[in-house]
Amino acid sequence: MTRPTLRRLAATLAVAATFVAMNTGSANAAPTHYSGTLPDGTTWTADVPSSWNGSLILYSHGFGTLLAADAPDPVTQGALLSDGYALAGSSEAPPTSSLWTLGTAVRDQFATLSVVEHTLLPSAPKEVYAFGTSMGGLISALEDQDSNGRLDGALTTCGIVAGANNLNQYQLDGEYAIAKLLAPTESIQLVNFTGTGFPNAQALGTAFQLGAAATAAQATPQGRARLALAMALLNVTPWGDTLSNGSPGPQPGVYDYLGQEQGQYDDVFGPGFNGMDFIEAARPALEQAAGGDSAGTIGVNFWQLIHQSSYYPEVRALYAEAGLDLKSDTVALDEGENIAPDRAAYVWNEQTSVPTGRLQVPELDVKTISDQLVPVQQERYYAELVRQAGDSALLAQSFVEAQGHCNFTPAELVAGVEALASRVNTGSWGNVATAAQLNSVADALPSALGGAAFIPFWPERLTAAIPPPFGRLFPELPFGVSALP
C-alpha cells in the first residue's frame, strides 16, 4: 500500500472525516461530550456514545500541546465512537507545565479515569484500555506497568518506549557528531537551553546551524560519510526519501549505501520544519521538566557505539569511498567530549519517563518502520526490557510499512484497538496481532478510513549510550556500550 507522507496526510484525513461524520450521524445519536478540570488545573475531556459498548478508552496525547484530547484525530475518534467506545483523556498536566508532561501525566490520566468512571458512565466499564500516541505512547506503557487493576489493556502507538534517557542520549550523540566533525570551528549549543514554549527559538538556532552543516556536507563524499556516522548514532532509518508527488520513494537496497545515506539525510534534513528542527526545538521542554539535561558526551566510546550500530556497514563503506579514516574521526569525537550529564535530571527521567518493562496487562505496540523522531529500534529495546521482566507473554508488537512519525491510517489504529480487545477478552494473542490479521480487520472497515499496510518486521538494535553510573540497568557495563541487544 502506498500512502502519503505527513505533508499529505492532513488532506487525506479531511476527506475521511466527512465520511465518518456522515456515517456516525446516520447510524446513532450524537455522542454526549463532557469536559472538566482536575484539582491541579489539568483539564480533561470525554465523549460517550449513545450506544455504549461497555468499554472505555483512556487516551494520552503526544508532545506539543497542553490541550486535553480523547483521540489522536477526529476521524479515529468518530470511528471509535461509532463502534460504541467511550473516550476520555486529559491535558496530562496543568497549563503552566512543560510540554513534556511526564511529571504528572500518569497521575492525571488515572484521575481523569476515576472522574469518568464514577460520574459520567451509566455503569462501571467492562474494560478500560489505555491508548497513547508518541509521548502519549510512553504514557500508556507507564500506565500499563502502574495499572493496579485500573486497566485491562494498553495500545501504544509510535511510543517513546525506550524512555527519555535513551532519547536524550542518542540524539545528543548524533548532534555532537555533526557539530564536531562537520562544523568544528562553530560554537553550537547542544544542551541547557533557555526559554519556554515550542518551538524554542534558541534551540531552533541550533537546528539551523546543524542543518546548514549537513546541507554543505551532503555535497561531498567526505561530508556524506560523516553524516552517515551521525545518522547511525541518531538511529535514522535509511528509508526517508520522498517523491515529488509526496509519496515515499523506494526503499534502498541492502548494499545501496549512497541511497541509504540519502534517505537518512532526507528523513532528518528535508524541507520545511524537518526532523532536526523538531528534535532540537523539543529538547528544552525535556530539560525544563527534568531540571537539566540527562545526556552527556563525557565518557561515551564512539568507536564502540558505531561498531554496534546496524548501520555500521554503510558507515564503513562510505568512509572507505571518501578516503577517510573512521578510527580517526571517532578518536576526535572521544577527545572533544565536554558535556556532562545532569545526574538529578537523569534520575528524574528514570522515575517519571522510563519504562521498567514490568507489564501488568496486555499491551500492543504499533509502529511505522521509518520514523524520523522515534526510531523503530526503540521497539526492540523495549521488547528486551519486557523479556527481562518476565512479561513477554503480555506484549505484542506490530509494524506498518510507512514513513513518518505516527503516520497511521485511522483503519490501522482501529484495528489495533480491536486486536487488543480480542486479546483481553480471549486471554490469548493468537494471530490477532499478526500483519495478515490486522490488515484483514482494517480492510474490512470503511475504505475512507484508509486501509492498512502492516507487514512482518523486526527492528535492528537501538544504538544508545546510557551513563551507567546513574542507570538502573547493567551498571557493570562501561559507558558507551548499549545495555540491551
C-alpha positions in Angstrom: 0.0 0.0 0.0 1.3 3.5 -0.9 0.2 6.2 1.5 1.0 9.9 1.7 3.8 11.2 3.9 2.8 13.6 6.7 2.8 16.5 4.3 -0.2 15.0 2.5 -1.8 13.2 5.4 -3.9 16.1 6.6 -5.8 16.3 3.3 -6.5 12.5 3.4 -7.9 12.8 6.9 -10.1 15.7 6.0 -11.8 13.6 3.3 -12.2 10.7 5.6 -13.6 12.9 8.4 -16.5 13.9 6.2 -17.3 10.2 5.6 -17.1 9.2 9.2 -19.2 12.2 10.3 -21.9 11.2 7.8 -21.7 7.5 8.8 -21.8 8.2 12.6 -24.6 10.7 12.3 -26.8 8.4 10.2 -26.4 5.3 12.5 -26.5 6.7 16.0 -27.5 9.8 18.0 -24.6 12.2 18.6 -22.3 11.2 21.5 -22.5 13.2 24.7 -19.5 15.4 25.3 -18.1 16.3 28.7 -15.1 18.4 30.0 -13.8 19.5 33.3 -10.7 20.4 35.4 -8.9 18.4 38.0 -7.8 19.9 41.3 -4.2 20.6 40.0 -5.6 22.5 37.0 -5.2 19.8 34.4 -8.2 19.7 32.0 -10.0 16.6 30.8 -12.4 15.7 28.0 -14.7 12.8 27.4 -17.2 11.6 24.8 -19.8 8.9 25.5 -21.8 7.4 22.5 -25.5 6.8 22.9 -24.9 3.1 22.2 -22.1 2.5 24.5 -20.4 -1.0 24.2 -19.2 -1.0 27.8 -15.6 -0.3 27.0 -13.7 2.9 27.8 -10.5 4.1 26.1 -8.2 6.4 28.1 -6.2 8.4 25.5 -2.9 10.1 26.1 -1.8 12.7 23.5 1.6 13.4 22.1 4.1 16.1 22.7 3.4 19.7 21.7 0.2 20.7 23.4 -1.4 21.0 26.8 -4.9 20.7 25.4 -7.0 17.7 26.5 -7.8 15.1 23.9 -9.5 11.8 23.9 -8.4 10.5 20.4 -5.5 11.1 18.1 -7.6 12.7 15.3 -11.2 13.4 14.5 -11.5 10.5 12.1 -10.3 7.9 14.5 -12.4 9.5 17.2 -15.5 9.2 15.0 -14.8 5.6 14.1 -14.3 4.5 17.7 -17.4 6.3 18.9 -19.4 4.7 16.1 -18.1 1.3 17.3 -19.5 2.1 20.8 -16.3 3.0 22.7 -16.5 5.8 25.3 -13.4 8.0 25.1 -11.6 10.1 27.7 -8.3 11.9 28.1 -6.6 14.8 29.8 -4.2 17.6 29.1 -1.8 15.4 31.2 -0.5 18.5 33.1 -1.6 21.9 34.4 -1.5 24.8 31.8 1.8 26.3 33.0 3.8 23.0 32.9 6.4 21.8 30.4 5.1 20.3 27.3 7.0 17.1 28.4 4.1 16.2 30.7 5.5 13.1 32.3 5.8 14.6 35.8 2.1 14.5 36.2 0.7 12.6 33.2 0.1 9.1 34.6 -1.4 10.6 37.8 -3.7 13.0 35.9 -4.8 10.3 33.4 -5.8 8.0 36.2 -7.6 10.9 37.9 -9.5 11.5 34.7 -10.4 7.9 34.5 -11.8 8.0 38.0 -13.9 11.0 37.3 -15.3 9.5 34.1 -16.0 6.1 35.6 -17.7 7.4 38.7 -19.6 10.4 37.4 -20.3 10.1 33.7 -20.8 6.5 32.6 -24.1 4.7 33.2 -22.3 1.8 34.8 -18.8 0.6 35.5 -16.9 -0.2 32.3 -16.4 -3.8 31.4 -12.9 -3.0 30.0 -10.6 0.0 30.2 -7.9 0.4 27.6 -5.1 2.9 27.6 -4.2 4.3 24.2 -1.3 6.7 23.5 0.4 8.5 20.7 4.2 9.3 20.7 4.9 10.8 24.1 1.4 9.5 24.9 2.6 6.1 23.8 5.2 6.2 26.5 2.5 7.3 29.0 0.3 4.4 28.0 3.2 2.0 28.6 3.8 3.6 32.0 0.1 3.3 32.8 0.3 -0.4 32.0 3.1 -1.1 34.5 1.2 1.0 37.1 -2.3 0.0 36.3 -3.0 -1.9 39.6 -6.4 -3.1 38.5 -7.5 0.1 36.7 -6.7 -1.0 33.1 -7.4 -4.2 31.1 -5.0 -3.5 28.3 -2.8 -0.8 26.6 -2.3 0.3 23.0 1.0 2.1 22.5 1.4 3.8 19.1 4.7 5.4 17.9 5.6 5.4 21.6 8.9 6.6 23.1 9.1 3.2 24.8 12.9 3.2 25.2 12.4 6.1 27.6 13.5 9.7 27.9 17.1 9.0 28.9 17.8 6.9 25.8 16.0 9.5 23.6 18.1 12.4 25.0 21.4 10.4 24.8 21.3 9.1 21.2 20.0 12.4 19.9 22.9 14.2 21.6 25.4 11.6 20.3 24.3 12.4 16.7 24.1 16.1 17.1 27.5 16.2 18.7 29.0 14.3 15.8 27.6 16.8 13.3 28.9 19.7 15.3 32.3 18.2 15.9 33.0 16.7 12.5 31.1 19.0 10.1 31.3 22.4 11.9 34.4 22.2 14.1 35.0 25.9 14.1 31.5 26.9 15.0 30.1 27.4 18.5 26.9 25.3 18.6 24.9 24.9 21.8 23.6 21.4 22.2 22.2 21.4 25.8 21.0 23.7 28.6 18.7 25.9 26.5 16.8 28.8 28.0 13.3 30.0 27.3 10.0 28.1 27.2 7.4 27.2 24.6 7.5 25.1 21.4 9.3 25.6 19.2 12.0 27.1 21.3 13.7 29.9 19.5 17.2 29.3 20.9 17.1 25.6 20.0 15.8 26.4 16.5 19.0 28.4 16.1 21.0 25.3 16.9 18.9 23.3 14.4 19.6 25.9 11.8 23.4 25.6 12.4 23.3 21.8 12.3 21.1 21.8 9.2 23.5 24.2 7.4 26.4 22.0 8.2 24.5 18.9 7.0 23.5 20.6 3.8 27.0 21.6 2.9 28.3 18.1 3.8 25.8 16.4 1.6 27.6 17.8 -1.4 30.9 15.8 -0.9 31.8 12.2 -0.4 33.6 13.1 2.8 30.6 15.0 4.1 28.2 12.2 3.3 30.4 9.7 5.1 30.5 11.8 8.3 26.7 12.4 8.0 26.2 8.6 7.8 28.2 8.3 11.1 26.0 10.9 12.7 22.8 9.4 11.3 23.8 6.0 12.6 24.2 7.4 16.1 20.8 9.0 15.8 19.3 5.7 14.7 17.9 7.3 11.5 16.2 4.9 9.0 17.7 4.8 5.5 14.1 4.9 4.0 13.4 8.6 4.2 13.3 10.0 0.6 10.0 11.4 -0.7 9.0 11.7 -4.4 7.8 15.0 -5.9 4.2 13.9 -5.6 4.6 13.5 -1.8 4.6 9.7 -1.9 7.5 7.7 -0.3 10.3 6.7 -2.6 11.5 3.1 -2.9 13.5 1.6 0.0 17.2 1.5 -0.9 18.8 -1.9 -1.4 20.9 -3.5 1.4 24.1 -2.6 -0.4 23.0 0.7 -1.8 24.9 2.7 0.8 24.7 6.0 -1.1 20.9 5.5 -1.3 20.7 4.7 2.4 22.6 7.8 3.3 20.5 10.0 1.0 17.3 8.5 2.7 18.7 9.3 6.1 19.5 12.9 5.1 16.1 13.4 3.6 14.5 11.9 6.7 16.1 14.4 9.1 17.0 17.4 7.0 14.2 17.6 4.5 12.4 20.8 3.5 10.2 22.8 5.9 10.0 22.1 9.6 12.1 19.0 9.5 13.1 16.2 11.8 16.2 18.0 13.2 14.1 21.2 13.8 11.6 19.2 15.8 14.3 17.3 17.8 16.1 20.5 18.8 13.0 22.6 19.4 11.6 19.9 21.7 14.8 19.3 23.8 14.3 22.4 26.0 10.9 21.1 27.2 12.5 17.9 28.4 15.2 19.9 30.1 12.6 22.2 31.7 10.6 19.2 33.1 13.7 17.4 34.5 15.6 20.5 35.7 18.5 19.8 33.4 19.7 17.6 30.6 20.1 13.9 31.3 22.5 13.3 28.4 26.2 13.9 28.1 29.2 13.2 25.8 31.9 12.7 28.5 32.8 9.1 28.7 31.0 8.0 25.5 33.0 5.5 23.5 32.1 6.4 19.9 34.2 3.7 18.3 32.2 1.1 20.2 28.9 2.7 19.5 29.4 2.9 15.8 30.6 -0.7 15.6 27.4 -1.8 17.5 25.1 0.1 15.1 23.2 -1.8 12.4 24.3 0.9 10.0 28.0 0.2 10.5 28.4 -1.4 7.1 27.0 1.7 5.5 29.3 4.0 7.5 32.4 1.8 6.8 31.7 1.7 3.1 31.2 5.5 2.7 34.3 6.2 4.8 36.3 3.9 2.5 34.9 5.5 -0.6 35.7 9.0 0.7 39.2 8.1 1.7 38.6 8.9 5.4 39.8 7.1 8.5 36.8 6.1 10.7 39.0 5.4 13.7 40.5 8.9 13.5 37.1 10.6 13.5 35.8 8.5 16.4 39.0 9.4 18.3 38.3 13.1 17.5 34.8 12.7 19.0 36.2 11.0 22.1 38.8 13.7 22.6 36.3 16.5 22.2 33.8 15.3 24.8 32.9 18.1 27.2 29.2 17.7 28.1 28.5 16.1 31.4 25.0 14.6 32.1 23.0 16.1 34.9 22.5 13.4 37.5 19.4 14.9 39.0 17.8 15.2 35.6 18.7 11.6 34.7 17.2 10.4 38.0 14.0 12.4 37.4 13.6 10.8 34.0 14.2 7.4 35.4 11.5 8.0 37.9 8.9 9.5 35.5 9.8 8.8 31.9 11.5 5.4 31.6 9.5 2.1 31.4 10.6 -0.8 33.6 9.2 -3.4 31.2 7.1 -4.9 34.1 3.7 -5.1 32.5 0.5 -5.8 34.4 -1.9 -6.0 31.4 -1.7 -7.0 27.7 0.0 -4.3 25.6 0.1 -3.9 21.8 2.7 -1.6 20.3 2.2 -0.3 16.8 5.0 1.4 14.9 5.9 2.7 11.5 9.1 1.2 10.2 10.5 4.6 9.2 10.2 7.2 12.0 12.4 10.3 12.0 11.5 11.3 15.6 11.1 8.0 17.4 13.2 5.3 15.7 11.6 1.9 15.2 14.7 0.4 17.0 13.1 1.6 20.3 10.6 -1.3 20.0 13.5 -3.9 20.1 14.9 -2.2 23.1 11.5 -2.3 24.8 10.9 -5.9 23.9 14.1 -6.8 25.7 13.1 -4.8 28.8 9.8 -6.7 28.9 11.6 -10.0 28.3 14.0 -9.4 31.2 11.0 -8.5 33.4 9.4 -11.9 32.5 6.3 -10.4 30.9 6.9 -11.1 27.2 3.6 -13.1 27.0 1.7 -9.8 27.6 3.4 -7.9 24.8 2.7 -7.9 21.1 4.4 -5.6 18.6 3.1 -4.8 15.1 4.7 -2.7 12.3 3.4 -0.6 9.5 5.2 -0.1 6.2 5.1 3.7 6.2 7.3 6.7 6.6 6.9 9.3 9.2 6.2 9.7 12.9 2.8 8.4 13.9 1.8 8.2 10.2 -1.0 5.7 10.7 -4.3 5.5 8.9 -7.4 5.6 11.2 -8.1 2.0 10.0 -4.8 0.8 11.4 -5.5 2.5 14.7 -9.0 1.0 15.0 -7.6 -2.4 14.0 -5.1 -2.1 16.8 -7.9 -1.3 19.3 -9.8 -4.4 18.1 -6.7 -6.6 18.4 -6.1 -5.5 21.9 -9.8 -6.0 22.8 -9.6 -9.6 21.4 -6.5 -10.4 23.5 -8.2 -9.1 26.6 -11.4 -11.0 26.0 -9.9 -14.3 24.9 -6.8 -14.4 27.1 -4.5 -15.1 24.2 -2.9 -13.1 21.4 -3.4 -16.0 18.9 -3.0 -14.4 15.5 -4.8 -11.1 16.2 -1.6 -9.0 16.2 -0.1 -10.6 13.1 0.2 -8.4 10.0 -2.2 -10.5 8.0 -4.9 -10.4 10.6 -4.5 -6.7 11.3 -4.7 -5.9 7.6 -7.8 -8.1 7.3 -9.6 -6.3 10.1 -8.5 -2.8 8.8 -9.5 -3.6 5.2 -13.0 -4.7 6.4 -13.6 -1.1 7.7 -15.0 1.7 5.5 -12.5 2.5 2.8 -12.4 6.1 3.8 -10.5 5.1 6.9 -7.5 4.4 4.7 -6.9 0.6 4.8 -3.7 -0.8 6.3 -0.1 -1.7 5.5 1.0 -3.9 8.4 4.0 -6.1 7.5 6.0 -8.8 9.2 9.1 -6.9 10.5 11.6 -6.9 13.3 13.8 -3.8 14.0 17.5 -3.7 14.5 19.1 -2.8 17.8 19.0 0.6 19.3 22.3 2.5 19.3 22.4 4.2 22.7 24.9 5.3 25.3 23.3 5.5 28.7 25.6 6.7 31.5 25.6 3.6 33.8 26.8 5.3 36.9 23.3 6.8 37.1 21.4 3.9 35.5 19.3 1.2 37.0 20.2 -1.3 34.3 23.6 -3.1 33.8 25.8 -0.7 35.9 28.7 -3.1 35.2 28.9 -2.1 31.5 31.3 0.6 30.5 29.8 3.9 29.3 29.2 3.7 25.6 28.1 0.1 25.5 24.5 -0.3 24.8 22.9 -2.3 27.6 20.3 -4.2 25.5 20.5 -6.0 22.2 
